[in-house]
Amino acid sequence: MTKKLIDQIRELTEPGNEDWNHQYYFPNGVTTRSEDIESPGYNLNKWKRLEKILSNHEVKDKTFIDIGCSDGYYAIKIAEMGAKHVMGSDLDPLRIKRAKLAKNTLDISNVDFEVLDLYDTPDTILYDYSVGLGLLHRIPDMLKCIEKMCKISNTVIVEFKTYKSGVDMLIDHGGKSKSNSYNGLYKTPTIVYIKNRFIELGHKNISVYEDINSHLNYPRTIVVASKE
């Protein structure tokens, strides 16, 4: 079983030995990455912050969609917290294959993964929560994404690189990519920009969780926005 899992992980590693985006520690000691990294955007580090926030919400028996779920780590962790169902979606078929392998290995029944474009979903409330972690600064159409997330869920949770300024603005990075076409760096918003867009869209109950210990030029902020 262990050898088979190791072989499956290797099969889902892209040419050039690119590691998985997410690190899984499976019960039999197998991991998906060769090593952990210190970045605050890395899944093990980010989950420590997100889990504390979610513990103050009614996760149990609620439905979630994790947009841009990558290798599925957060979707699976939310499912393990007792969510009724979690849908993980991503445009990259390789990442969805990885997520499905993790789901099957961990035997998690209340989570599913699909190659799915957010904009193909109907403009109706489908989920209690929509989640976008490390998403907004990675897409060219940030406002369109926020609008869609507000349309399909009662509560939106976003985590994003933040430009430190007290004004409503974006920093344009031109879509430069550090890895591939699904992972460009487009625009970095201020917290004020994100808050104002949610208010305009009717999600006026807003909580902001800044990473006050970060010394990065663009620290990561988590915002939770709900309908009143």
Backbone bond lengths (Angstrom), bond angles and torsions (degrees), N, CA, C in turn:
res aa  C-N    CA-C-N  psi(-1)  N-CA   C-N-CA  omega(-1)  CA-C   N-CA-C  phi
1 M - - - 1.468 - - 1.526 111.18 -
2 T 1.354 116.18 -44.01 1.462 119.88 -179.51 1.522 111.32 -64.18
3 K 1.330 117.34 -45.51 1.458 121.06 179.79 1.523 111.05 -62.74
4 K 1.317 116.70 -40.10 1.460 120.50 179.62 1.523 110.31 -62.59
5 L 1.338 117.13 -42.53 1.457 121.06 179.88 1.525 110.69 -65.42
6 I 1.309 117.37 -43.27 1.464 120.98 178.06 1.529 110.34 -59.88
7 D 1.319 116.29 -42.81 1.463 120.57 178.64 1.522 110.97 -63.77
8 Q 1.340 117.50 -39.54 1.455 120.94 179.36 1.527 111.46 -65.79
9 I 1.322 116.76 -40.19 1.462 120.82 177.59 1.522 110.28 -63.06
10 R 1.317 116.73 -42.58 1.460 120.70 178.81 1.522 111.32 -63.79
11 E 1.311 116.70 -38.77 1.466 120.57 179.06 1.527 111.84 -62.35
12 L 1.340 115.77 -29.39 1.457 120.30 -178.06 1.530 112.45 -97.63
13 T 1.321 115.48 16.65 1.467 120.49 173.41 1.520 107.64 -98.82
14 E 1.319 116.78 127.08 1.455 121.24 -174.09 1.527 111.30 -65.27
15 P 1.332 117.04 157.51 1.472 120.68 175.20 1.526 110.62 -53.34
16 G 1.318 116.60 140.14 1.456 120.48 -176.12 1.517 111.98 95.57
17 N 1.345 116.32 5.52 1.464 122.02 177.12 1.519 113.65 60.72
18 E 1.333 116.83 38.46 1.459 119.71 174.53 1.518 109.42 -69.64
19 D 1.327 116.29 125.34 1.463 120.35 179.68 1.519 111.29 -66.39
20 W 1.319 115.72 161.49 1.450 120.37 170.24 1.535 108.42 -59.94
21 N 1.320 116.65 152.95 1.462 120.94 174.88 1.523 110.88 -71.02
22 H 1.323 116.78 -33.69 1.462 121.88 -176.34 1.527 110.50 -111.79
23 Q 1.308 114.30 142.54 1.454 120.62 177.01 1.526 109.27 -97.89
24 Y 1.323 116.10 121.23 1.461 122.20 173.52 1.525 108.70 -109.56
25 Y 1.316 114.92 140.14 1.460 121.62 170.42 1.523 107.14 -111.38
26 F 1.318 116.01 98.80 1.453 119.92 -178.57 1.532 110.58 -78.86
27 P 1.336 117.46 155.41 1.474 120.95 -175.82 1.518 114.22 -55.41
28 N 1.320 118.10 -29.37 1.466 120.33 -178.01 1.524 112.70 -87.38
29 G 1.343 117.53 12.54 1.453 121.33 175.38 1.513 115.60 88.59
30 V 1.320 117.57 -1.94 1.460 121.63 179.05 1.525 109.58 -79.94
31 T 1.318 116.68 138.12 1.461 121.66 175.83 1.522 109.44 -119.24
32 T 1.328 115.79 159.98 1.461 120.02 -177.95 1.518 113.08 -94.40
33 R 1.330 117.11 -19.84 1.457 121.50 176.01 1.523 109.93 -113.44
34 S 1.321 115.47 154.21 1.462 119.61 178.52 1.523 111.67 -72.67
35 E 1.359 116.52 -27.25 1.456 120.07 178.42 1.521 109.90 -157.88
36 D 1.334 116.17 161.01 1.455 121.20 174.87 1.526 109.18 -84.81
37 I 1.331 115.80 161.54 1.456 120.22 176.73 1.524 109.29 -128.67
38 E 1.339 116.40 163.36 1.453 121.05 -171.41 1.521 114.12 -93.22
39 S 1.316 118.94 -7.74 1.460 121.71 -175.57 1.521 111.90 -54.74
40 P 1.360 117.51 136.58 1.468 120.13 177.09 1.531 112.93 -65.20
41 G 1.333 116.70 -16.60 1.455 120.10 176.95 1.518 113.51 -87.55
42 Y 1.320 117.21 -3.07 1.456 122.38 -179.70 1.526 109.80 -73.09
43 N 1.320 116.71 147.10 1.461 119.44 -167.60 1.533 113.98 -61.97
44 L 1.328 119.04 -39.67 1.465 119.68 -179.12 1.524 111.29 -65.32
45 N 1.324 116.65 -37.51 1.466 120.91 179.97 1.525 111.38 -74.53
46 K 1.314 115.86 -43.24 1.455 120.23 -177.84 1.535 111.33 -65.60
47 W 1.322 115.92 -36.77 1.464 118.84 -178.07 1.519 111.94 -64.47
48 K 1.340 118.31 -32.38 1.463 120.68 178.46 1.527 110.49 -58.80
49 R 1.324 117.38 -39.16 1.464 121.76 178.38 1.526 110.50 -74.12
50 L 1.316 116.30 -45.88 1.455 120.76 -174.40 1.526 112.25 -67.02
51 E 1.325 116.55 -38.11 1.466 120.08 -178.95 1.527 111.02 -61.01
52 K 1.334 117.61 -39.82 1.457 121.00 178.71 1.528 111.02 -63.52
53 I 1.317 116.05 -39.00 1.464 120.35 179.59 1.528 110.70 -68.58
54 L 1.311 116.51 -45.56 1.466 120.71 -178.87 1.520 112.17 -65.93
55 S 1.333 116.91 -27.73 1.461 119.57 -179.81 1.525 111.70 -65.31
56 N 1.321 117.52 -16.65 1.467 121.92 177.22 1.525 112.18 -94.03
57 H 1.314 116.90 5.20 1.460 121.94 179.38 1.526 109.64 -118.90
58 E 1.306 115.00 164.64 1.465 120.66 179.62 1.523 109.25 -85.76
59 V 1.316 115.88 82.81 1.456 120.83 -179.73 1.527 111.03 -75.51
60 K 1.309 115.37 -40.07 1.466 120.57 -176.22 1.528 110.34 -58.23
61 D 1.327 114.82 130.75 1.463 123.41 176.70 1.526 113.27 67.81
62 K 1.336 118.14 14.34 1.457 121.42 176.56 1.534 109.87 -102.30
63 T 1.334 115.65 158.57 1.457 121.27 179.29 1.526 110.22 -104.94
64 F 1.327 115.70 143.26 1.462 123.23 -176.62 1.519 110.45 -132.40
65 I 1.329 115.69 150.73 1.459 121.06 163.02 1.524 107.26 -126.41
66 D 1.324 116.41 127.61 1.460 123.35 177.85 1.524 106.46 -102.32
67 I 1.322 116.32 105.04 1.456 122.45 -173.99 1.525 109.40 -88.82
68 G 1.325 116.05 128.22 1.450 119.84 -173.11 1.506 110.42 69.99
69 C 1.329 116.02 49.43 1.472 122.00 -169.12 1.521 113.49 -73.60
70 S 1.328 118.20 -10.35 1.464 122.43 -179.29 1.534 109.70 55.50
71 D 1.320 117.76 -127.43 1.470 120.92 -176.30 1.524 113.49 -82.42
72 G 1.328 117.43 6.99 1.456 121.43 167.86 1.511 118.13 88.99
73 Y 1.325 118.20 6.04 1.466 120.70 -173.27 1.527 112.43 -59.33
74 Y 1.338 118.05 -49.48 1.467 120.72 -175.22 1.522 110.84 -68.19
75 A 1.322 116.90 -40.00 1.466 120.09 178.33 1.524 110.76 -59.30
76 I 1.314 116.37 -42.45 1.465 120.78 179.18 1.526 111.10 -67.74
77 K 1.324 117.35 -41.44 1.460 120.10 179.68 1.532 111.00 -64.49
78 I 1.333 117.58 -39.44 1.471 120.76 177.30 1.524 109.69 -65.09
79 A 1.323 116.73 -40.58 1.465 120.44 177.24 1.521 110.53 -61.03
80 E 1.326 116.97 -39.29 1.467 121.09 179.98 1.528 111.79 -68.49
81 M 1.354 117.23 -19.64 1.466 120.04 177.08 1.530 112.12 -79.16
82 G 1.339 117.18 -4.71 1.458 120.42 175.82 1.508 115.30 107.61
83 A 1.333 118.48 13.82 1.464 120.48 177.44 1.528 110.01 -59.15
84 K 1.312 115.67 148.95 1.465 120.08 178.06 1.520 110.03 -63.10
85 H 1.331 115.94 -47.05 1.465 120.81 176.59 1.516 109.24 -160.03
86 V 1.328 115.68 143.65 1.458 122.49 176.50 1.526 108.58 -125.37
87 M 1.325 115.92 128.88 1.455 121.30 173.29 1.517 108.76 -105.55
88 G 1.321 117.94 121.55 1.454 122.40 175.25 1.514 109.26 -101.05
89 S 1.316 117.00 126.30 1.464 120.37 -178.33 1.525 110.29 -126.37
90 D 1.315 115.67 145.66 1.455 121.26 177.67 1.528 107.65 -157.53
91 L 1.326 116.00 154.65 1.461 120.73 178.42 1.525 112.69 -83.28
92 D 1.321 116.73 -15.11 1.457 121.54 -175.07 1.531 110.64 -94.46
93 P 1.341 118.74 111.81 1.471 121.16 -179.06 1.520 113.27 -58.80
94 L 1.340 117.52 -33.76 1.462 119.98 179.64 1.522 111.03 -63.17
95 R 1.317 116.87 -43.46 1.466 120.23 -178.90 1.528 111.09 -66.44
96 I 1.309 116.91 -35.46 1.467 119.77 177.60 1.530 110.27 -68.54
97 K 1.312 117.87 -37.62 1.469 120.18 175.98 1.525 110.38 -61.32
98 R 1.337 116.09 -41.57 1.460 120.09 177.93 1.526 110.89 -62.63
99 A 1.332 116.04 -45.48 1.465 120.68 -179.34 1.526 111.25 -60.89
100 K 1.322 116.27 -40.38 1.464 120.22 179.93 1.528 110.72 -66.92
101 L 1.322 117.18 -37.17 1.464 119.72 176.30 1.524 110.20 -62.42
102 A 1.338 117.13 -43.92 1.471 120.35 178.78 1.523 111.07 -63.15
103 K 1.315 117.13 -43.55 1.477 121.32 178.85 1.527 110.58 -58.20
104 N 1.325 115.99 -47.58 1.464 119.86 -177.62 1.525 111.63 -68.69
105 T 1.326 116.49 -37.32 1.466 120.01 179.77 1.520 111.23 -65.81
106 L 1.341 115.78 -39.45 1.467 121.26 -178.74 1.525 112.45 -87.68
107 D 1.345 116.63 -6.94 1.462 122.55 177.50 1.526 111.33 56.96
108 I 1.340 115.75 53.49 1.464 122.96 178.68 1.523 108.28 -99.54
109 S 1.322 118.27 119.52 1.459 121.01 -173.59 1.525 114.10 -93.85
110 N 1.344 118.18 -20.93 1.472 120.39 -173.68 1.521 112.94 -98.48
111 V 1.334 116.42 28.02 1.459 121.53 175.31 1.526 108.54 -139.76
112 D 1.335 116.12 142.34 1.458 121.92 176.19 1.518 108.51 -135.66
113 F 1.322 115.39 159.18 1.456 120.67 -178.56 1.523 110.14 -132.38
114 E 1.335 115.43 137.72 1.456 120.87 179.47 1.522 110.65 -142.52
115 V 1.337 115.34 146.80 1.456 119.80 166.56 1.524 105.68 -75.00
116 L 1.324 116.11 110.91 1.461 120.42 -170.23 1.513 110.39 -148.99
117 D 1.329 115.54 133.28 1.461 121.63 173.97 1.522 108.11 -88.60
118 L 1.307 116.59 125.58 1.465 121.76 -179.83 1.512 111.75 -50.80
119 Y 1.321 117.10 -38.01 1.464 120.70 -173.49 1.526 113.59 -77.23
120 D 1.325 117.02 -4.98 1.467 120.98 175.60 1.523 112.30 -87.90
121 T 1.341 117.83 -6.80 1.462 120.72 179.64 1.529 110.11 -82.79
122 P 1.325 118.76 148.54 1.470 121.83 -179.62 1.530 112.06 -62.70
123 D 1.324 116.18 153.66 1.473 121.03 179.30 1.522 110.55 -84.65
124 T 1.306 116.47 59.14 1.459 122.26 177.78 1.520 108.85 -135.84
125 I 1.327 116.34 161.81 1.467 120.44 178.95 1.530 108.55 -70.77
126 L 1.299 115.63 110.50 1.453 121.17 -179.13 1.525 112.74 -110.02
127 Y 1.330 116.01 -23.33 1.465 120.60 -173.46 1.528 110.46 -134.78
128 D 1.323 114.88 153.93 1.462 119.14 171.93 1.525 109.97 -72.08
129 Y 1.328 116.49 -38.63 1.462 121.56 -178.30 1.523 110.20 -132.77
130 S 1.321 116.77 136.74 1.461 121.40 164.33 1.518 107.69 -113.03
131 V 1.316 115.63 137.62 1.460 122.00 -173.00 1.522 109.12 -125.17
132 G 1.333 116.52 132.29 1.456 121.82 174.72 1.515 108.87 -134.49
133 L 1.315 117.57 104.12 1.467 122.69 -174.05 1.525 109.39 -108.00
134 G 1.326 116.26 117.65 1.455 119.40 -175.37 1.510 111.97 66.24
135 L 1.327 116.49 27.82 1.460 121.75 -172.49 1.527 113.29 -99.98
136 L 1.333 117.20 -50.84 1.465 120.83 -166.97 1.518 112.94 -59.12
137 H 1.318 118.09 -41.45 1.463 120.07 -178.21 1.522 112.37 -78.40
138 R 1.337 116.82 -3.15 1.460 121.28 -177.92 1.526 113.03 -103.88
139 I 1.321 118.05 4.28 1.456 119.93 -177.25 1.531 110.15 -125.60
140 P 1.337 117.76 150.06 1.468 120.21 -177.33 1.523 113.63 -77.39
141 D 1.327 117.98 -15.95 1.467 121.97 -172.89 1.526 110.39 -120.82
142 M 1.319 116.66 62.71 1.461 122.12 -173.94 1.527 112.76 -56.65
143 L 1.329 117.61 -48.18 1.456 120.89 -177.06 1.519 111.30 -64.02
144 K 1.319 116.90 -41.60 1.467 120.99 178.37 1.524 110.53 -60.59
145 C 1.325 116.42 -39.65 1.462 121.36 179.25 1.525 110.77 -65.08
146 I 1.329 117.35 -46.32 1.460 121.04 179.40 1.527 110.49 -60.98
147 E 1.320 116.62 -43.09 1.469 120.87 179.02 1.521 110.97 -59.11
148 K 1.316 116.23 -44.35 1.462 120.23 -178.29 1.524 111.16 -67.19
149 M 1.331 117.31 -41.50 1.457 120.39 178.98 1.521 111.16 -61.18
150 C 1.337 116.57 -37.96 1.465 120.69 178.63 1.528 111.20 -68.13
151 K 1.316 116.91 -32.78 1.462 120.63 -178.61 1.524 112.75 -72.18
152 I 1.328 117.09 -31.78 1.463 119.35 -172.48 1.525 113.71 -100.93
153 S 1.345 117.89 0.95 1.461 118.70 -178.72 1.515 111.67 -149.02
154 N 1.313 115.45 157.16 1.462 121.23 177.52 1.527 111.74 -81.17
155 T 1.329 116.92 -28.98 1.460 121.80 -179.86 1.521 109.28 -133.62
156 V 1.325 115.90 134.17 1.462 121.82 179.99 1.527 108.85 -114.47
157 I 1.329 116.15 133.74 1.462 121.63 175.00 1.522 107.90 -120.98
158 V 1.335 116.42 120.34 1.455 120.32 178.54 1.523 110.06 -126.78
159 E 1.321 115.64 143.55 1.460 122.52 174.51 1.514 106.22 -126.42
160 F 1.346 116.61 131.22 1.466 118.78 -170.10 1.518 111.37 -154.77
161 K 1.331 114.78 154.90 1.454 120.39 170.94 1.522 108.27 -67.40
162 T 1.329 116.62 138.09 1.455 121.48 -169.69 1.522 111.48 -122.16
163 Y 1.344 115.22 132.87 1.459 119.91 170.88 1.525 107.82 -85.56
164 K 1.326 116.12 123.25 1.462 121.12 -173.47 1.531 110.69 -79.43
165 S 1.317 115.55 94.69 1.463 122.41 177.42 1.521 107.56 -157.75
166 G 1.323 116.10 152.14 1.462 119.96 -178.77 1.505 113.56 -93.68
167 V 1.340 117.41 17.78 1.459 120.35 -179.09 1.523 110.30 -114.45
168 D 1.310 115.73 166.40 1.466 123.58 -179.29 1.528 107.90 -85.73
169 M 1.338 117.02 99.45 1.461 118.98 -176.62 1.525 111.58 -162.34
170 L 1.343 114.54 168.89 1.451 123.37 175.95 1.517 109.79 -126.66
171 I 1.328 116.82 149.24 1.454 122.24 168.82 1.521 107.61 -103.40
172 D 1.337 117.55 124.25 1.459 122.44 -177.24 1.525 110.15 -91.78
173 H 1.341 116.73 119.87 1.463 121.89 179.20 1.527 112.42 -100.08
174 G 1.320 116.82 -2.45 1.457 120.73 174.75 1.507 115.99 76.45
175 G 1.317 117.72 13.61 1.460 119.72 176.40 1.511 114.74 77.49
176 K 1.320 117.07 18.68 1.461 119.37 178.85 1.525 110.21 -62.80
177 S 1.318 116.00 138.00 1.461 120.72 -174.06 1.521 111.39 -114.29
178 K 1.333 115.10 140.70 1.454 120.30 175.77 1.526 112.07 -94.58
179 S 1.353 117.49 -14.59 1.454 118.12 -177.04 1.520 112.48 -137.82
180 N 1.337 117.55 -66.47 1.461 118.59 -176.52 1.522 110.91 -149.37
181 S 1.341 115.90 -176.02 1.459 120.87 -173.14 1.515 113.27 -67.78
182 Y 1.317 117.84 -14.76 1.463 121.21 178.13 1.529 111.80 -93.34
183 N 1.313 116.86 3.48 1.463 119.03 -170.71 1.531 111.39 -138.61
184 G 1.327 117.12 41.91 1.456 120.36 177.84 1.521 111.37 -74.79
185 L 1.320 115.90 164.23 1.462 121.24 175.63 1.525 106.69 -113.37
186 Y 1.320 116.92 107.71 1.458 121.25 -171.80 1.522 112.93 -100.67
187 K 1.321 117.07 -73.13 1.461 119.85 -176.23 1.532 109.91 -133.32
188 T 1.324 115.71 140.34 1.459 121.27 176.77 1.525 108.71 -108.88
189 P 1.338 118.32 119.01 1.462 121.00 -177.22 1.528 112.56 -90.63
190 T 1.305 115.87 160.56 1.462 120.64 166.71 1.523 108.21 -84.74
191 I 1.323 115.71 163.39 1.466 119.61 175.83 1.530 109.93 -62.51
192 V 1.310 116.45 -38.51 1.470 120.46 179.63 1.521 110.56 -60.52
193 Y 1.325 117.45 -41.09 1.464 120.80 178.59 1.528 110.58 -59.04
194 I 1.322 116.63 -49.02 1.467 120.50 -177.84 1.530 110.67 -64.58
195 K 1.324 117.51 -44.46 1.462 120.72 -179.98 1.524 110.71 -60.95
196 N 1.306 118.40 -43.96 1.459 121.69 -178.13 1.524 111.71 -64.94
197 R 1.335 116.65 -37.46 1.471 118.48 179.83 1.537 110.32 -67.41
198 F 1.330 117.27 -39.93 1.461 119.41 178.11 1.528 111.02 -65.15
199 I 1.316 116.87 -42.25 1.468 120.49 179.16 1.518 110.48 -60.08
200 E 1.318 117.10 -43.79 1.461 121.87 179.20 1.522 112.16 -62.01
201 L 1.333 116.50 -28.91 1.458 121.62 -177.26 1.527 112.74 -94.91
202 G 1.318 117.08 6.68 1.460 120.96 174.47 1.514 115.19 90.39
203 H 1.323 117.92 2.61 1.465 121.49 175.66 1.529 107.65 -96.82
204 K 1.320 114.96 80.62 1.464 120.75 -168.67 1.528 114.70 -95.55
205 N 1.324 116.39 -10.02 1.465 120.16 177.03 1.525 107.47 -90.00
206 I 1.340 116.77 97.37 1.460 121.60 -167.48 1.529 111.06 -120.56
207 S 1.340 114.92 132.41 1.463 121.62 172.92 1.517 108.11 -120.27
208 V 1.332 116.62 135.38 1.460 122.57 -178.07 1.520 109.59 -117.16
209 Y 1.326 116.27 130.29 1.463 122.04 179.88 1.532 107.82 -122.09
210 E 1.324 115.30 98.75 1.458 120.47 179.92 1.523 110.47 -86.22
211 D 1.319 115.36 151.18 1.456 120.78 174.24 1.527 107.26 -90.12
212 I 1.324 115.59 86.19 1.465 121.10 -171.99 1.529 112.32 -71.05
213 N 1.321 117.70 -14.13 1.464 120.74 -179.32 1.528 112.50 -92.52
214 S 1.319 116.08 -4.31 1.459 119.24 -176.25 1.522 111.61 -78.13
215 H 1.338 114.96 141.36 1.457 121.51 175.28 1.533 110.92 -110.12
216 L 1.318 117.07 13.13 1.460 121.62 -179.03 1.524 110.64 -74.48
217 N 1.324 115.85 155.09 1.462 120.13 174.97 1.517 111.24 -64.42
218 Y 1.326 116.08 -34.01 1.461 121.94 179.54 1.535 109.36 -125.72
219 P 1.326 117.75 78.59 1.471 120.46 -179.54 1.521 111.38 -65.79
220 R 1.317 115.48 159.82 1.466 120.32 -177.43 1.525 110.75 -94.61
221 T 1.319 114.20 131.00 1.459 122.49 -179.70 1.519 109.17 -116.44
222 I 1.328 116.43 144.08 1.464 121.65 173.11 1.527 107.84 -112.63
223 V 1.330 115.94 129.03 1.461 121.88 177.76 1.518 108.77 -121.99
224 V 1.336 115.93 132.96 1.466 122.54 174.54 1.514 107.06 -114.88
225 A 1.334 117.33 121.54 1.460 122.76 -177.20 1.516 110.17 -126.73
226 S 1.337 116.41 125.19 1.456 122.00 -178.22 1.509 111.25 -123.90
227 K 1.330 115.34 157.93 1.454 120.29 172.40 1.516 109.27 -72.38
228 E 1.315 116.50 146.06 1.472 120.05 178.58 1.516 110.58 -74.57
